[in-house]
Amino acid sequence: MTTVKGLQKFHFISGLPRSGSTLLSAILLQNPRFHAGMSSPVGALFSGILDQCSAGSEFGAVIDTPLRRRLLRGLFDSYYADKADKQIVFDTNRQWSSRLPALNDLFPQAKVIACVRNVAWVMDSLERLYRANPFENTKLFGDAVERNTVYSRCETLAQRNRLVGFAWAALKEAYYGEHAESLLIVDYDLLTQAPERVMRLIYDFIGEPWFEHDFNHLAYDAPEFDQALGVAGLHKVRSRVSLESRRTILPPDLFAQYAELSFWLDGSASAANVIRMKADAAIS
């Protein structure tokens, strides 16, 4: 299958860490028309190009807006040039939630799928990964003060420029922003409990014909990347889609603190699309 240059479609996966973005990519990868994966460097490259082209940079004064658009749009074409046989490309990066105005301009038909989860369980998942690697000082924390205890670790991750805090703030901006209609919120628990129902809604949202997925035989892992971060297992996907029930390892006060941050449960002031638990699992 060959895609005519310029007709390749781009969509984006964003949202909170430990909330199913890698699982969603593993499912999407089963469709031979699609390419998806873990977080790519395109987001960082996007920010770097914009920095070099903006006011205050050496070349900002000689690069106008149309040229910036061409450079940034060309970044996607160049990075995914070896995926020309794929009609649909899903690029994953948590910063896309904060880039909706630019994405809407560059890709007017693009959709952003934001994976979410109760923030307390996000913190629980990250804490479990940390404790599963007791002989490694993961790069998630900068020094001994940040990694001292579960309290300092959660507080660090929740800061607005760190792993969880940035993703949460960026998603909240997108959820209440002017381009919220291009956003679909996918809850991890719903994806793992009813994968086919959720995936059918995702296909409807992006306007693509349904592909019959096998939710019992998935494959995705990135051990080299995870080892470089000092967090083994960060992007490993189980072969079968299922929800695992467990008790939290967070102290009760910490769990309660972060369990209150699920702003997407209130849809009264947002135009975003949210997959909610209803009788027909409808998008509302």
N, C-alpha and C positions, 0 to 999 in steps of 0.2 A: 504494500500500500504506500503510495507517495502523496504527500500533501503539497499542494501548490503553494509556493512561497508567498507569505503574506496572509494566508487563509487559516493558519494555525490559531486556535483560540486559547486564551489564557484565563484561568480562574485562580483564586488564591485561597490558601488555608491559613488560618490565624487562630487567635484565641489564647487560652491559658495553657501553661505547661502541664504535663501529666493528665491531660484531659481527652486524649483519644486522637490527636492529630496524626500520629504515626500509625495507629490502628486504621484510621480512615484512609490514609495513603496506601497501606497494604491492601485494603479492600479494593480501592480504585485501580490499583496496579493490575488486578486480574483482568480488567477490561483491556483488550489489545489496542483500542483506540486511544487510551489514556496513558499519560505519564504523571507520576506523583512520587513523592519521597519525603524524607525527613527535611528539616530546615536547611535551605540552600544558602549559599553566600550572596545570592542576588540582592537581598535586602541590604546587606552591608555595602555592596558595590553601588547600589542605588544611592545610598546616603553619601558615599564618598564622592561620586560624580556630582551630586547636587552641591556638596560643600565646595568643590572646586569651581563650580559655575556660578555661585551666588555672590551677592554683595559682600565685600570684605575680603574676597579671595583675589589672588593676583590677576585672574582672567575674567572675573565677574563682569567687568565693565565692557568686555568685547564679545560676550556670549549672550545673545538675546534669548527670549523665551521660546521661539520656534526651534532654535538650535538645541536648547536644553531638552525640549520634547523629543527631538530626533535622537539625541544621544541616549536618553533614558529608555526610549522605546527600542532602540537598537541593541541595548544591553540584553534585553530578553531574547531577541532574535539570535544574537551571537551566542549567548550562554546555552540556549537550547537548539543550536544548529544541528547537533548530532541526534536530535529527537524529531527530525523532519518527518518520520514515518508515523508520528503520533498526532492525531488531529486536535486533541485537547491536552493542554499542559496545566497541571496544578502546581503552583510554586508555594512552598510553605515557609512562612516567617512570621514571628509574632509582631513584628513592627508594621505589617500591612494594615493592621487595625487603625494605626495612626496615620496612614497614607491614603485614606479613601479619596480625598479630593484629587490627588495626583493620579491614582489608579482609574478613577472615573473619567478623567480627561484623556488618559492614554489608551484605556480599554473600556469604552462606554458600555459594552455588553458584558463585561466581566462581573462575576459574582465572587463574594468573599464568604467562605464557610468558616465560622468561628466555633471551635470546639471549647466547651466549658464544662465545669464540674464544681460542685460545692468546694469553696476555697479551703475549707478545713481539711477535706480529703486530698486536695492538691498538696497541702503542707504535710499531711500524713504520708503521702506517697513519696515525697522528696526526702522526708526524714527516714523512711524505711530504706531508701537507696543509700543514704548516708551511712546508716548503721550497718548495712550489708557490706560496706567497704571500710572496715575499721582500721585498716593499715594504710590508708590513703588520705592525704589532705586534698580533697577535691578542690578544683578551681571555682566551685560555686561560692567559696568563701575566701576573703582576701587575707585574713590573719587569724591568730588564735582567739582574739576577742570575739570575732564574728562566729567562730565555730565552737566556742566554749561549751554551750549547753543548748538544749532544744529551744529554750527561750530566745537566746541570742541568734540561733540559726533561723528561726521563723521570723524574728524581727528584721534580720538582714534581708532575707528573701522578699519580705513585704515592702521594702523601701521602693520608692517610685522609679528608681533607676536600676532596679535589680530584677532577677528572673521572674518572680511572681508579681511584684508591685507594678513594674512597667507594663507587663502584659495585661493586667487587670485595668489599669488606668487607660491604656490605649484602647482596649475593647469598650470601656465605658464611654469614651469619647466618640467612638464609631456608633455605638448603640443609640446615643441621643443626638447624633449629628445629622447633617442635611443629606447624607448619602446612605442613610440607614436602610433604605429599601433594597439596596444591593447586598445586604448582610443577612446571612442565615445562621442562627444560633443552634448548635447541635450539642445536646447534653450527653456526656459520656455514659451515664447510667442508662439512658434510653437507647443509645447506640448498641450497648452490650446486651441489653435485655431483648430488644426487638430489632436486630440489625437489618433484616430485609425491609421492614416497614419504614425504618428511618432512611435507608438507602434509596428506596423508591421516591421518597419525598425530596431527597437531595437531587436525584435525577430530574424530577419535575422542576425543581428550582432552577437548575442550570439549562433546562430545555433540551435534554439529551434522551435518546431512546434507551429503554431499560436493557441492562445486561444481566444475565443470570449469574450471580456470584455464588461462590462456595465459601460459606462462613465457617466451615470446619477444617479447612486446609489453607491457612494463611502462612506466609513466610516473609519476615522482615527482621533484619538485625544490622547493627552498625557498630561492631565491637571496637574497631580501631578508633573511631570518633569518640566513643564513650570512654575508652581507656585514656585518650588524650585529655579528657576533662576530669579524669579520676573518678568517674561515676559509672561503674560497670552496670550494664543492663538498662541504661536510660532509654534506649530506642529498640529494645527487643520486644517483639510482638508474639504473644502466644498463638499457637496454630488454630485454636478454636475460639470464636467470639463468644464470650460469656461474662456474666457479672459475678465477681467473687465477693462474697460477704465476709467481713472480718471486723474485728474490734480495732478501734483506733489506738495508736501508741502515743498519741499526744495527751498531755495532761488535760483534764476536763475544762479548765479555764481557758487554755489555748484553743482547744477545739471550738468552744462556744464563741470565742472572739472572732474567729475566721469564718464560722458557719453563717454569720450574719451578712456576708458581703455579696450574696447572689442577686445583684441588681436586676438581672435579666428576667427574674421571676415576675417583675412588675412591668407589664407592657403598656401601661396607660399613657406614657409620654414618649413612646418610641415607635417609629415606622418600621423597625427591623422585623424580620420574619423569625419566628421561634417555633421549634418543634416541641410541642407540649404533650403531656400525657393525657390524652382524651380517648374516648371510645374508638374514634377513627384515626387517632394519632395525627390529626390535621395540623397543618401549619397555620398559626394565627398571627 
